[in-house]
């Protein structure tokens, strides 16, 4: 989902693969805020 992103994107992808909903949600919120 997030490939065109710096280290933050890669890290988020790794978390998503791990299946950590809690961390994934926090990361998604941060990413969305950064995009806005």
KACOR-V625292 format. One record per backbone hydrogen bond with DSSP energy under -1.0 kcal/mol. CO is the residue of the C=O (numbers start at 1). NH is the residue of the N-H. Records with the same first field share a line. If there is no record, write none. Layout:
CO->NH + NH
This chain:
3->5
6->9 + 10
7->11
8->12
9->13
10->14
11->15
12->16
13->17
14->18
15->19 + 20
19->21
20->24
21->25
22->26
23->27
24->28
25->29
26->30
27->31
28->32
29->33
30->34
31->35
32->36
